Structure formats: structure tokens, C-alpha cells
């Protein structure tokens, strides 16, 4: 059998196999991938409904995307350049990104 879940899920798939066994772990891993794919297809097909009824506009989407990109950049900086651990790097990145967003939005 092919094992696409190990390629995509990595060590999480190994954990599933160790918990559920070889065959059930394989099925659970691929079920997770299938459910994710179905959710993505559904979201793409119903994007007009989501966009029109969510109450979020273009400015909120740009704000969220910019904050996410800044968080990822800061996470990379703190974890790769400064050699911090993963969780503290993520916490500092999120906190710094939100603080910078607040300063730009509120203080101008």
C-alpha cells in the first residue's frame, strides 16, 4: 500500500500507527487527509456564500494575512536566527505581531 499520510503528516502519522497499529493507523491518517481535502473543496465551492455572509471584508482579510505573515517571519527569526525553542518563539512572534498591529491601528 502507498503511504501518503506519512509523507504529509510526518511524525504525527508515526504516532497514529504506534497508537492504533499499522492498519488502523494507516486508515486514520488517510481519513484525516481525506477529511481535510473534502473541507477544502467544500470551502472553495461555497466561497461566495462564505464571503457574502461572513461579515468580513477585504480590509479584515488583508489585516489577518499581514498579521499572519509577520507572525511567521518573527517565528522564523526567533527560532532559526536567535536559536530560541519552538514554543517561546511562537509566543513571542504572536505577541510581537499583535502588539505591532495594535500600535499601527490605534496609534496610527
Secondary structure, DSSP 4 states (H G I P E B T S, - for coil): ---HHHHHHTHHHHHHHHHH-HHHHHHHHHHHHHHHHHHHHHHHHTHHHHHHHS---HHHHHHHHHHHHHHHHHHHIIIIIS---HHHHHHHHHHHHHHHHHIIIII-
